[in-house]
Amino acid sequence: MSRISVRGLAVASATAVTAVGSVVGVASGSTAQNNDAEAMAADATLLADIPVGQQAPVQTASLTQQADAQAIAADASAKKDAEEAARKAAAETAIAKKEAAEKAAKEAKEREEQKKATTRSTRDASDFPVQGSYTVAQVQAIARQIVPSGQFQCFSNIVNHESTWNYQAVNPSSGAYGLVQALPAGKMASAGADWRTNPATQIKWGLNYMNVRYGSPCDAWSYWQVNHNY
């Protein structure tokens, strides 16, 4: 079998393999390319002793091995980058959830404080001088000073339906009495012994009842609109 010049084959093979290796090794950096070139040159030298007809398969196998090695390295690098990105995303998500929870807790606390402020009496029943009788306008004026402004309209809606602002109103069927139609009427004594004749005492009792049972006059009004009682 014929052989080609050892020197010519080595040079030609090294040149061909180096050219292909340079294309494949771009992503691996200059150091990897130099190493590949040296390995290829060594492989080319070894080709000198291989018959001409068998040199192409050997060159192909060498290139395939190098490509496989570079692919494995690229996969490892990509996996590492993906894991780092996942860790970073998880950390950012945890921080976002913590901030959201803290914000929600703060807003809930603010709402609770605001609700307490809007349901707290502005003045006590004892702040008003007792009269022999009261007009509707006078009773409403007293209520505006006792019921928080943000809850007054709801309180007024209930009183309007229950007694039309008559502090001496009596339900002939049940015996419910006063502005808020307390039943039994005697429950209003907890706000003052003068509950029969003092609208301020009735208003104080009614406001406390709505706050304790429903949360606020507006919550009581929401219930009333559905059930027509409270």
Biotite code that builds the C-alpha atoms (Angstrom):
import biotite.structure as struc

atoms = struc.array([
    struc.Atom([0.000, 0.000, 0.000], chain_id="A", res_id=1, res_name="MET", atom_name="CA", element="C"),
    struc.Atom([1.355, 3.480, -0.902], chain_id="A", res_id=2, res_name="SER", atom_name="CA", element="C"),
    struc.Atom([2.190, 6.094, 1.740], chain_id="A", res_id=3, res_name="ARG", atom_name="CA", element="C"),
    struc.Atom([2.403, 9.879, 1.480], chain_id="A", res_id=4, res_name="ILE", atom_name="CA", element="C"),
    struc.Atom([5.256, 11.922, 2.774], chain_id="A", res_id=5, res_name="SER", atom_name="CA", element="C"),
    struc.Atom([5.344, 11.840, 6.539], chain_id="A", res_id=6, res_name="VAL", atom_name="CA", element="C"),
    struc.Atom([6.108, 15.541, 6.795], chain_id="A", res_id=7, res_name="ARG", atom_name="CA", element="C"),
    struc.Atom([3.527, 16.528, 4.172], chain_id="A", res_id=8, res_name="GLY", atom_name="CA", element="C"),
    struc.Atom([0.797, 14.471, 5.759], chain_id="A", res_id=9, res_name="LEU", atom_name="CA", element="C"),
    struc.Atom([1.520, 15.877, 9.233], chain_id="A", res_id=10, res_name="ALA", atom_name="CA", element="C"),
    struc.Atom([1.410, 19.454, 8.029], chain_id="A", res_id=11, res_name="VAL", atom_name="CA", element="C"),
    struc.Atom([-1.700, 18.984, 5.929], chain_id="A", res_id=12, res_name="ALA", atom_name="CA", element="C"),
    struc.Atom([-3.556, 17.066, 8.635], chain_id="A", res_id=13, res_name="SER", atom_name="CA", element="C"),
    struc.Atom([-2.592, 19.542, 11.366], chain_id="A", res_id=14, res_name="ALA", atom_name="CA", element="C"),
    struc.Atom([-3.752, 22.446, 9.201], chain_id="A", res_id=15, res_name="THR", atom_name="CA", element="C"),
    struc.Atom([-7.112, 20.849, 8.414], chain_id="A", res_id=16, res_name="ALA", atom_name="CA", element="C"),
    struc.Atom([-7.816, 19.719, 11.944], chain_id="A", res_id=17, res_name="VAL", atom_name="CA", element="C"),
    struc.Atom([-6.731, 23.064, 13.444], chain_id="A", res_id=18, res_name="THR", atom_name="CA", element="C"),
    struc.Atom([-9.043, 24.961, 11.090], chain_id="A", res_id=19, res_name="ALA", atom_name="CA", element="C"),
    struc.Atom([-12.057, 22.862, 12.046], chain_id="A", res_id=20, res_name="VAL", atom_name="CA", element="C"),
    struc.Atom([-11.127, 22.941, 15.754], chain_id="A", res_id=21, res_name="GLY", atom_name="CA", element="C"),
    struc.Atom([-10.945, 26.736, 15.692], chain_id="A", res_id=22, res_name="SER", atom_name="CA", element="C"),
    struc.Atom([-14.577, 26.936, 14.502], chain_id="A", res_id=23, res_name="VAL", atom_name="CA", element="C"),
    struc.Atom([-15.827, 24.433, 17.064], chain_id="A", res_id=24, res_name="VAL", atom_name="CA", element="C"),
    struc.Atom([-13.819, 25.928, 19.955], chain_id="A", res_id=25, res_name="GLY", atom_name="CA", element="C"),
    struc.Atom([-14.829, 29.609, 19.659], chain_id="A", res_id=26, res_name="VAL", atom_name="CA", element="C"),
    struc.Atom([-17.207, 29.392, 22.651], chain_id="A", res_id=27, res_name="ALA", atom_name="CA", element="C"),
    struc.Atom([-14.538, 27.800, 24.843], chain_id="A", res_id=28, res_name="SER", atom_name="CA", element="C"),
    struc.Atom([-12.031, 30.716, 24.735], chain_id="A", res_id=29, res_name="GLY", atom_name="CA", element="C"),
    struc.Atom([-8.493, 31.135, 23.427], chain_id="A", res_id=30, res_name="SER", atom_name="CA", element="C"),
    struc.Atom([-6.881, 28.792, 25.993], chain_id="A", res_id=31, res_name="THR", atom_name="CA", element="C"),
    struc.Atom([-9.114, 25.904, 24.959], chain_id="A", res_id=32, res_name="ALA", atom_name="CA", element="C"),
    struc.Atom([-8.408, 26.638, 21.294], chain_id="A", res_id=33, res_name="GLN", atom_name="CA", element="C"),
    struc.Atom([-4.596, 26.507, 21.848], chain_id="A", res_id=34, res_name="ASN", atom_name="CA", element="C"),
    struc.Atom([-4.913, 23.228, 23.692], chain_id="A", res_id=35, res_name="ASN", atom_name="CA", element="C"),
    struc.Atom([-7.106, 21.826, 20.919], chain_id="A", res_id=36, res_name="ASP", atom_name="CA", element="C"),
    struc.Atom([-4.599, 22.974, 18.284], chain_id="A", res_id=37, res_name="ALA", atom_name="CA", element="C"),
    struc.Atom([-1.714, 21.269, 20.073], chain_id="A", res_id=38, res_name="GLU", atom_name="CA", element="C"),
    struc.Atom([-3.727, 18.075, 20.446], chain_id="A", res_id=39, res_name="ALA", atom_name="CA", element="C"),
    struc.Atom([-4.691, 18.197, 16.792], chain_id="A", res_id=40, res_name="MET", atom_name="CA", element="C"),
    struc.Atom([-1.073, 18.687, 15.710], chain_id="A", res_id=41, res_name="ALA", atom_name="CA", element="C"),
    struc.Atom([-0.100, 15.672, 17.760], chain_id="A", res_id=42, res_name="ALA", atom_name="CA", element="C"),
    struc.Atom([-2.878, 13.681, 16.173], chain_id="A", res_id=43, res_name="ASP", atom_name="CA", element="C"),
    struc.Atom([-1.733, 14.796, 12.742], chain_id="A", res_id=44, res_name="ALA", atom_name="CA", element="C"),
    struc.Atom([1.809, 13.548, 13.442], chain_id="A", res_id=45, res_name="THR", atom_name="CA", element="C"),
    struc.Atom([0.421, 10.179, 14.386], chain_id="A", res_id=46, res_name="LEU", atom_name="CA", element="C"),
    struc.Atom([-1.376, 10.040, 11.037], chain_id="A", res_id=47, res_name="LEU", atom_name="CA", element="C"),
    struc.Atom([1.981, 9.751, 9.334], chain_id="A", res_id=48, res_name="ALA", atom_name="CA", element="C"),
    struc.Atom([2.042, 6.034, 9.971], chain_id="A", res_id=49, res_name="ASP", atom_name="CA", element="C"),
    struc.Atom([-1.565, 5.450, 8.876], chain_id="A", res_id=50, res_name="ILE", atom_name="CA", element="C"),
    struc.Atom([-2.266, 4.416, 5.301], chain_id="A", res_id=51, res_name="PRO", atom_name="CA", element="C"),
    struc.Atom([-3.758, 7.190, 3.174], chain_id="A", res_id=52, res_name="VAL", atom_name="CA", element="C"),
    struc.Atom([-7.120, 5.482, 2.769], chain_id="A", res_id=53, res_name="GLY", atom_name="CA", element="C"),
    struc.Atom([-7.623, 5.201, 6.522], chain_id="A", res_id=54, res_name="GLN", atom_name="CA", element="C"),
    struc.Atom([-6.642, 8.715, 7.571], chain_id="A", res_id=55, res_name="GLN", atom_name="CA", element="C"),
    struc.Atom([-10.080, 10.370, 7.021], chain_id="A", res_id=56, res_name="ALA", atom_name="CA", element="C"),
    struc.Atom([-11.967, 8.156, 9.529], chain_id="A", res_id=57, res_name="PRO", atom_name="CA", element="C"),
    struc.Atom([-9.277, 8.781, 12.148], chain_id="A", res_id=58, res_name="VAL", atom_name="CA", element="C"),
    struc.Atom([-9.511, 12.541, 11.666], chain_id="A", res_id=59, res_name="GLN", atom_name="CA", element="C"),
    struc.Atom([-13.320, 12.397, 11.898], chain_id="A", res_id=60, res_name="THR", atom_name="CA", element="C"),
    struc.Atom([-13.189, 10.421, 15.140], chain_id="A", res_id=61, res_name="ALA", atom_name="CA", element="C"),
    struc.Atom([-10.795, 12.960, 16.655], chain_id="A", res_id=62, res_name="SER", atom_name="CA", element="C"),
    struc.Atom([-13.050, 15.873, 15.722], chain_id="A", res_id=63, res_name="LEU", atom_name="CA", element="C"),
    struc.Atom([-16.100, 14.051, 17.100], chain_id="A", res_id=64, res_name="THR", atom_name="CA", element="C"),
    struc.Atom([-14.389, 13.475, 20.455], chain_id="A", res_id=65, res_name="GLN", atom_name="CA", element="C"),
    struc.Atom([-13.422, 17.122, 20.700], chain_id="A", res_id=66, res_name="GLN", atom_name="CA", element="C"),
    struc.Atom([-16.951, 18.259, 19.804], chain_id="A", res_id=67, res_name="ALA", atom_name="CA", element="C"),
    struc.Atom([-18.416, 15.905, 22.427], chain_id="A", res_id=68, res_name="ASP", atom_name="CA", element="C"),
    struc.Atom([-16.058, 17.220, 25.089], chain_id="A", res_id=69, res_name="ALA", atom_name="CA", element="C"),
    struc.Atom([-16.974, 20.822, 24.265], chain_id="A", res_id=70, res_name="GLN", atom_name="CA", element="C"),
    struc.Atom([-20.690, 19.983, 24.287], chain_id="A", res_id=71, res_name="ALA", atom_name="CA", element="C"),
    struc.Atom([-20.375, 18.414, 27.736], chain_id="A", res_id=72, res_name="ILE", atom_name="CA", element="C"),
    struc.Atom([-18.551, 21.488, 29.024], chain_id="A", res_id=73, res_name="ALA", atom_name="CA", element="C"),
    struc.Atom([-21.203, 23.786, 27.537], chain_id="A", res_id=74, res_name="ALA", atom_name="CA", element="C"),
    struc.Atom([-24.011, 21.732, 29.123], chain_id="A", res_id=75, res_name="ASP", atom_name="CA", element="C"),
    struc.Atom([-22.318, 21.894, 32.524], chain_id="A", res_id=76, res_name="ALA", atom_name="CA", element="C"),
    struc.Atom([-21.912, 25.653, 32.241], chain_id="A", res_id=77, res_name="SER", atom_name="CA", element="C"),
    struc.Atom([-25.535, 26.088, 31.157], chain_id="A", res_id=78, res_name="ALA", atom_name="CA", element="C"),
    struc.Atom([-26.734, 23.934, 34.083], chain_id="A", res_id=79, res_name="LYS", atom_name="CA", element="C"),
    struc.Atom([-24.700, 25.990, 36.538], chain_id="A", res_id=80, res_name="LYS", atom_name="CA", element="C"),
    struc.Atom([-26.115, 29.240, 35.147], chain_id="A", res_id=81, res_name="ASP", atom_name="CA", element="C"),
    struc.Atom([-29.661, 27.858, 35.346], chain_id="A", res_id=82, res_name="ALA", atom_name="CA", element="C"),
    struc.Atom([-29.196, 26.795, 38.979], chain_id="A", res_id=83, res_name="GLU", atom_name="CA", element="C"),
    struc.Atom([-27.823, 30.206, 39.899], chain_id="A", res_id=84, res_name="GLU", atom_name="CA", element="C"),
    struc.Atom([-30.737, 31.939, 38.156], chain_id="A", res_id=85, res_name="ALA", atom_name="CA", element="C"),
    struc.Atom([-33.207, 29.688, 40.000], chain_id="A", res_id=86, res_name="ALA", atom_name="CA", element="C"),
    struc.Atom([-31.606, 30.496, 43.387], chain_id="A", res_id=87, res_name="ARG", atom_name="CA", element="C"),
    struc.Atom([-31.739, 34.201, 42.618], chain_id="A", res_id=88, res_name="LYS", atom_name="CA", element="C"),
    struc.Atom([-35.385, 34.027, 41.532], chain_id="A", res_id=89, res_name="ALA", atom_name="CA", element="C"),
    struc.Atom([-36.337, 32.086, 44.678], chain_id="A", res_id=90, res_name="ALA", atom_name="CA", element="C"),
    struc.Atom([-34.617, 34.667, 46.885], chain_id="A", res_id=91, res_name="ALA", atom_name="CA", element="C"),
    struc.Atom([-36.383, 37.527, 45.113], chain_id="A", res_id=92, res_name="GLU", atom_name="CA", element="C"),
    struc.Atom([-39.752, 35.758, 45.442], chain_id="A", res_id=93, res_name="THR", atom_name="CA", element="C"),
    struc.Atom([-39.221, 35.205, 49.170], chain_id="A", res_id=94, res_name="ALA", atom_name="CA", element="C"),
    struc.Atom([-38.365, 38.867, 49.681], chain_id="A", res_id=95, res_name="ILE", atom_name="CA", element="C"),
    struc.Atom([-41.409, 39.966, 47.688], chain_id="A", res_id=96, res_name="ALA", atom_name="CA", element="C"),
    struc.Atom([-43.718, 37.702, 49.713], chain_id="A", res_id=97, res_name="LYS", atom_name="CA", element="C"),
    struc.Atom([-42.293, 38.993, 52.987], chain_id="A", res_id=98, res_name="LYS", atom_name="CA", element="C"),
    struc.Atom([-42.763, 42.615, 51.917], chain_id="A", res_id=99, res_name="GLU", atom_name="CA", element="C"),
    struc.Atom([-46.324, 41.888, 50.764], chain_id="A", res_id=100, res_name="ALA", atom_name="CA", element="C"),
    struc.Atom([-47.173, 40.223, 54.087], chain_id="A", res_id=101, res_name="ALA", atom_name="CA", element="C"),
    struc.Atom([-45.735, 43.132, 56.063], chain_id="A", res_id=102, res_name="GLU", atom_name="CA", element="C"),
    struc.Atom([-47.670, 45.610, 53.928], chain_id="A", res_id=103, res_name="LYS", atom_name="CA", element="C"),
    struc.Atom([-50.925, 43.673, 54.375], chain_id="A", res_id=104, res_name="ALA", atom_name="CA", element="C"),
    struc.Atom([-50.430, 43.507, 58.141], chain_id="A", res_id=105, res_name="ALA", atom_name="CA", element="C"),
    struc.Atom([-49.746, 47.246, 58.297], chain_id="A", res_id=106, res_name="LYS", atom_name="CA", element="C"),
    struc.Atom([-52.836, 48.070, 56.228], chain_id="A", res_id=107, res_name="GLU", atom_name="CA", element="C"),
    struc.Atom([-55.007, 45.771, 58.379], chain_id="A", res_id=108, res_name="ALA", atom_name="CA", element="C"),
    struc.Atom([-53.756, 47.490, 61.523], chain_id="A", res_id=109, res_name="LYS", atom_name="CA", element="C"),
    struc.Atom([-54.471, 50.916, 60.046], chain_id="A", res_id=110, res_name="GLU", atom_name="CA", element="C"),
    struc.Atom([-57.998, 49.842, 59.042], chain_id="A", res_id=111, res_name="ARG", atom_name="CA", element="C"),
    struc.Atom([-58.660, 48.526, 62.534], chain_id="A", res_id=112, res_name="GLU", atom_name="CA", element="C"),
    struc.Atom([-57.446, 51.738, 64.133], chain_id="A", res_id=113, res_name="GLU", atom_name="CA", element="C"),
    struc.Atom([-59.544, 53.791, 61.737], chain_id="A", res_id=114, res_name="GLN", atom_name="CA", element="C"),
    struc.Atom([-62.602, 51.688, 62.475], chain_id="A", res_id=115, res_name="LYS", atom_name="CA", element="C"),
    struc.Atom([-62.127, 52.149, 66.218], chain_id="A", res_id=116, res_name="LYS", atom_name="CA", element="C"),
    struc.Atom([-61.804, 55.888, 65.693], chain_id="A", res_id=117, res_name="ALA", atom_name="CA", element="C"),
    struc.Atom([-65.003, 56.071, 63.639], chain_id="A", res_id=118, res_name="THR", atom_name="CA", element="C"),
    struc.Atom([-67.063, 54.023, 66.097], chain_id="A", res_id=119, res_name="THR", atom_name="CA", element="C"),
    struc.Atom([-65.913, 55.743, 69.294], chain_id="A", res_id=120, res_name="ARG", atom_name="CA", element="C"),
    struc.Atom([-68.344, 58.242, 70.852], chain_id="A", res_id=121, res_name="SER", atom_name="CA", element="C"),
    struc.Atom([-67.244, 61.833, 70.480], chain_id="A", res_id=122, res_name="THR", atom_name="CA", element="C"),
    struc.Atom([-69.121, 62.978, 73.597], chain_id="A", res_id=123, res_name="ARG", atom_name="CA", element="C"),
    struc.Atom([-70.808, 61.253, 76.514], chain_id="A", res_id=124, res_name="ASP", atom_name="CA", element="C"),
    struc.Atom([-74.513, 61.452, 77.309], chain_id="A", res_id=125, res_name="ALA", atom_name="CA", element="C"),
    struc.Atom([-73.761, 63.178, 80.586], chain_id="A", res_id=126, res_name="SER", atom_name="CA", element="C"),
    struc.Atom([-72.305, 66.143, 78.671], chain_id="A", res_id=127, res_name="ASP", atom_name="CA", element="C"),
    struc.Atom([-75.779, 67.328, 77.702], chain_id="A", res_id=128, res_name="PHE", atom_name="CA", element="C"),
    struc.Atom([-78.128, 69.163, 80.101], chain_id="A", res_id=129, res_name="PRO", atom_name="CA", element="C"),
    struc.Atom([-81.380, 67.351, 80.766], chain_id="A", res_id=130, res_name="VAL", atom_name="CA", element="C"),
    struc.Atom([-84.524, 68.999, 79.394], chain_id="A", res_id=131, res_name="GLN", atom_name="CA", element="C"),
    struc.Atom([-88.194, 68.409, 79.991], chain_id="A", res_id=132, res_name="GLY", atom_name="CA", element="C"),
    struc.Atom([-88.750, 67.637, 76.301], chain_id="A", res_id=133, res_name="SER", atom_name="CA", element="C"),
    struc.Atom([-86.848, 67.603, 73.023], chain_id="A", res_id=134, res_name="TYR", atom_name="CA", element="C"),
    struc.Atom([-87.686, 68.362, 69.435], chain_id="A", res_id=135, res_name="THR", atom_name="CA", element="C"),
    struc.Atom([-86.554, 66.092, 66.601], chain_id="A", res_id=136, res_name="VAL", atom_name="CA", element="C"),
    struc.Atom([-83.964, 68.690, 65.593], chain_id="A", res_id=137, res_name="ALA", atom_name="CA", element="C"),
    struc.Atom([-82.579, 68.814, 69.138], chain_id="A", res_id=138, res_name="GLN", atom_name="CA", element="C"),
    struc.Atom([-82.373, 65.029, 69.341], chain_id="A", res_id=139, res_name="VAL", atom_name="CA", element="C"),
    struc.Atom([-80.561, 64.878, 66.013], chain_id="A", res_id=140, res_name="GLN", atom_name="CA", element="C"),
    struc.Atom([-78.148, 67.592, 67.126], chain_id="A", res_id=141, res_name="ALA", atom_name="CA", element="C"),
    struc.Atom([-77.308, 65.573, 70.234], chain_id="A", res_id=142, res_name="ILE", atom_name="CA", element="C"),
    struc.Atom([-76.810, 62.446, 68.124], chain_id="A", res_id=143, res_name="ALA", atom_name="CA", element="C"),
    struc.Atom([-74.380, 64.274, 65.822], chain_id="A", res_id=144, res_name="ARG", atom_name="CA", element="C"),
    struc.Atom([-72.239, 65.105, 68.824], chain_id="A", res_id=145, res_name="GLN", atom_name="CA", element="C"),
    struc.Atom([-72.236, 61.566, 70.203], chain_id="A", res_id=146, res_name="ILE", atom_name="CA", element="C"),
    struc.Atom([-72.071, 59.434, 67.037], chain_id="A", res_id=147, res_name="VAL", atom_name="CA", element="C"),
    struc.Atom([-68.824, 59.668, 65.015], chain_id="A", res_id=148, res_name="PRO", atom_name="CA", element="C"),
    struc.Atom([-69.305, 61.659, 61.824], chain_id="A", res_id=149, res_name="SER", atom_name="CA", element="C"),
    struc.Atom([-68.373, 58.734, 59.583], chain_id="A", res_id=150, res_name="GLY", atom_name="CA", element="C"),
    struc.Atom([-71.120, 56.599, 61.160], chain_id="A", res_id=151, res_name="GLN", atom_name="CA", element="C"),
    struc.Atom([-73.848, 59.181, 61.705], chain_id="A", res_id=152, res_name="PHE", atom_name="CA", element="C"),
    struc.Atom([-75.754, 58.651, 58.445], chain_id="A", res_id=153, res_name="GLN", atom_name="CA", element="C"),
    struc.Atom([-76.018, 54.918, 59.042], chain_id="A", res_id=154, res_name="CYS", atom_name="CA", element="C"),
    struc.Atom([-77.112, 55.508, 62.636], chain_id="A", res_id=155, res_name="PHE", atom_name="CA", element="C"),
    struc.Atom([-79.672, 58.035, 61.409], chain_id="A", res_id=156, res_name="SER", atom_name="CA", element="C"),
    struc.Atom([-81.048, 55.600, 58.821], chain_id="A", res_id=157, res_name="ASN", atom_name="CA", element="C"),
    struc.Atom([-81.760, 53.012, 61.490], chain_id="A", res_id=158, res_name="ILE", atom_name="CA", element="C"),
    struc.Atom([-83.339, 55.514, 63.916], chain_id="A", res_id=159, res_name="VAL", atom_name="CA", element="C"),
    struc.Atom([-85.450, 56.908, 61.089], chain_id="A", res_id=160, res_name="ASN", atom_name="CA", element="C"),
    struc.Atom([-86.894, 53.472, 60.372], chain_id="A", res_id=161, res_name="HIS", atom_name="CA", element="C"),
    struc.Atom([-87.246, 52.445, 64.007], chain_id="A", res_id=162, res_name="GLU", atom_name="CA", element="C"),
    struc.Atom([-88.773, 55.564, 65.602], chain_id="A", res_id=163, res_name="SER", atom_name="CA", element="C"),
    struc.Atom([-88.615, 58.526, 63.179], chain_id="A", res_id=164, res_name="THR", atom_name="CA", element="C"),
    struc.Atom([-86.423, 60.202, 65.840], chain_id="A", res_id=165, res_name="TRP", atom_name="CA", element="C"),
    struc.Atom([-89.124, 60.034, 68.520], chain_id="A", res_id=166, res_name="ASN", atom_name="CA", element="C"),
    struc.Atom([-87.299, 59.288, 71.775], chain_id="A", res_id=167, res_name="TYR", atom_name="CA", element="C"),
    struc.Atom([-90.630, 58.319, 73.430], chain_id="A", res_id=168, res_name="GLN", atom_name="CA", element="C"),
    struc.Atom([-91.789, 55.990, 70.655], chain_id="A", res_id=169, res_name="ALA", atom_name="CA", element="C"),
    struc.Atom([-93.367, 52.726, 71.887], chain_id="A", res_id=170, res_name="VAL", atom_name="CA", element="C"),
    struc.Atom([-94.130, 49.631, 69.836], chain_id="A", res_id=171, res_name="ASN", atom_name="CA", element="C"),
    struc.Atom([-97.622, 48.559, 70.991], chain_id="A", res_id=172, res_name="PRO", atom_name="CA", element="C"),
    struc.Atom([-97.031, 44.943, 70.027], chain_id="A", res_id=173, res_name="SER", atom_name="CA", element="C"),
    struc.Atom([-93.587, 44.229, 71.470], chain_id="A", res_id=174, res_name="SER", atom_name="CA", element="C"),
    struc.Atom([-93.052, 47.062, 73.941], chain_id="A", res_id=175, res_name="GLY", atom_name="CA", element="C"),
    struc.Atom([-89.815, 48.169, 72.214], chain_id="A", res_id=176, res_name="ALA", atom_name="CA", element="C"),
    struc.Atom([-89.025, 51.702, 73.271], chain_id="A", res_id=177, res_name="TYR", atom_name="CA", element="C"),
    struc.Atom([-87.182, 54.855, 72.307], chain_id="A", res_id=178, res_name="GLY", atom_name="CA", element="C"),
    struc.Atom([-85.077, 56.059, 69.388], chain_id="A", res_id=179, res_name="LEU", atom_name="CA", element="C"),
    struc.Atom([-83.506, 52.684, 68.662], chain_id="A", res_id=180, res_name="VAL", atom_name="CA", element="C"),
    struc.Atom([-86.507, 50.610, 69.867], chain_id="A", res_id=181, res_name="GLN", atom_name="CA", element="C"),
    struc.Atom([-84.664, 48.672, 72.538], chain_id="A", res_id=182, res_name="ALA", atom_name="CA", element="C"),
    struc.Atom([-86.325, 45.371, 73.450], chain_id="A", res_id=183, res_name="LEU", atom_name="CA", element="C"),
    struc.Atom([-86.841, 44.914, 76.260], chain_id="A", res_id=184, res_name="PRO", atom_name="CA", element="C"),
    struc.Atom([-86.779, 48.634, 76.885], chain_id="A", res_id=185, res_name="ALA", atom_name="CA", element="C"),
    struc.Atom([-85.199, 48.240, 80.311], chain_id="A", res_id=186, res_name="GLY", atom_name="CA", element="C"),
    struc.Atom([-81.863, 47.223, 78.693], chain_id="A", res_id=187, res_name="LYS", atom_name="CA", element="C"),
    struc.Atom([-81.136, 50.909, 78.182], chain_id="A", res_id=188, res_name="MET", atom_name="CA", element="C"),
    struc.Atom([-80.779, 51.346, 81.951], chain_id="A", res_id=189, res_name="ALA", atom_name="CA", element="C"),
    struc.Atom([-77.183, 50.180, 81.539], chain_id="A", res_id=190, res_name="SER", atom_name="CA", element="C"),
    struc.Atom([-76.486, 53.560, 79.892], chain_id="A", res_id=191, res_name="ALA", atom_name="CA", element="C"),
    struc.Atom([-78.349, 55.630, 82.468], chain_id="A", res_id=192, res_name="GLY", atom_name="CA", element="C"),
    struc.Atom([-81.318, 55.608, 84.813], chain_id="A", res_id=193, res_name="ALA", atom_name="CA", element="C"),
    struc.Atom([-82.973, 58.391, 82.810], chain_id="A", res_id=194, res_name="ASP", atom_name="CA", element="C"),
    struc.Atom([-83.278, 56.248, 79.634], chain_id="A", res_id=195, res_name="TRP", atom_name="CA", element="C"),
    struc.Atom([-87.050, 56.865, 79.387], chain_id="A", res_id=196, res_name="ARG", atom_name="CA", element="C"),
    struc.Atom([-86.763, 60.652, 79.084], chain_id="A", res_id=197, res_name="THR", atom_name="CA", element="C"),
    struc.Atom([-83.222, 61.427, 77.966], chain_id="A", res_id=198, res_name="ASN", atom_name="CA", element="C"),
    struc.Atom([-82.484, 60.933, 74.246], chain_id="A", res_id=199, res_name="PRO", atom_name="CA", element="C"),
    struc.Atom([-78.739, 61.303, 74.909], chain_id="A", res_id=200, res_name="ALA", atom_name="CA", element="C"),
    struc.Atom([-78.857, 58.191, 77.118], chain_id="A", res_id=201, res_name="THR", atom_name="CA", element="C"),
    struc.Atom([-80.764, 56.293, 74.429], chain_id="A", res_id=202, res_name="GLN", atom_name="CA", element="C"),
    struc.Atom([-78.292, 57.370, 71.757], chain_id="A", res_id=203, res_name="ILE", atom_name="CA", element="C"),
    struc.Atom([-75.367, 56.295, 73.914], chain_id="A", res_id=204, res_name="LYS", atom_name="CA", element="C"),
    struc.Atom([-76.931, 52.882, 74.503], chain_id="A", res_id=205, res_name="TRP", atom_name="CA", element="C"),
    struc.Atom([-77.910, 52.449, 70.844], chain_id="A", res_id=206, res_name="GLY", atom_name="CA", element="C"),
    struc.Atom([-74.426, 53.322, 69.562], chain_id="A", res_id=207, res_name="LEU", atom_name="CA", element="C"),
    struc.Atom([-72.796, 50.883, 71.973], chain_id="A", res_id=208, res_name="ASN", atom_name="CA", element="C"),
    struc.Atom([-75.264, 48.149, 70.992], chain_id="A", res_id=209, res_name="TYR", atom_name="CA", element="C"),
    struc.Atom([-74.496, 48.580, 67.286], chain_id="A", res_id=210, res_name="MET", atom_name="CA", element="C"),
    struc.Atom([-70.743, 48.604, 67.888], chain_id="A", res_id=211, res_name="ASN", atom_name="CA", element="C"),
    struc.Atom([-70.765, 45.500, 70.084], chain_id="A", res_id=212, res_name="VAL", atom_name="CA", element="C"),
    struc.Atom([-73.186, 43.388, 68.060], chain_id="A", res_id=213, res_name="ARG", atom_name="CA", element="C"),
    struc.Atom([-72.343, 44.430, 64.483], chain_id="A", res_id=214, res_name="TYR", atom_name="CA", element="C"),
    struc.Atom([-69.045, 46.286, 64.650], chain_id="A", res_id=215, res_name="GLY", atom_name="CA", element="C"),
    struc.Atom([-70.401, 49.743, 63.805], chain_id="A", res_id=216, res_name="SER", atom_name="CA", element="C"),
    struc.Atom([-73.649, 51.571, 62.945], chain_id="A", res_id=217, res_name="PRO", atom_name="CA", element="C"),
    struc.Atom([-72.879, 51.113, 59.233], chain_id="A", res_id=218, res_name="CYS", atom_name="CA", element="C"),
    struc.Atom([-72.494, 47.364, 59.713], chain_id="A", res_id=219, res_name="ASP", atom_name="CA", element="C"),
    struc.Atom([-75.779, 47.374, 61.634], chain_id="A", res_id=220, res_name="ALA", atom_name="CA", element="C"),
    struc.Atom([-77.426, 49.310, 58.806], chain_id="A", res_id=221, res_name="TRP", atom_name="CA", element="C"),
    struc.Atom([-76.168, 46.781, 56.237], chain_id="A", res_id=222, res_name="SER", atom_name="CA", element="C"),
    struc.Atom([-77.794, 44.028, 58.309], chain_id="A", res_id=223, res_name="TYR", atom_name="CA", element="C"),
    struc.Atom([-80.998, 46.045, 58.661], chain_id="A", res_id=224, res_name="TRP", atom_name="CA", element="C"),
    struc.Atom([-81.354, 46.516, 54.903], chain_id="A", res_id=225, res_name="GLN", atom_name="CA", element="C"),
    struc.Atom([-81.384, 42.756, 54.420], chain_id="A", res_id=226, res_name="VAL", atom_name="CA", element="C"),
    struc.Atom([-83.439, 41.732, 57.453], chain_id="A", res_id=227, res_name="ASN", atom_name="CA", element="C"),
    struc.Atom([-85.435, 44.889, 58.283], chain_id="A", res_id=228, res_name="HIS", atom_name="CA", element="C"),
    struc.Atom([-84.390, 44.578, 61.894], chain_id="A", res_id=229, res_name="ASN", atom_name="CA", element="C"),
    struc.Atom([-81.142, 44.645, 63.801], chain_id="A", res_id=230, res_name="TYR", atom_name="CA", element="C"),
])
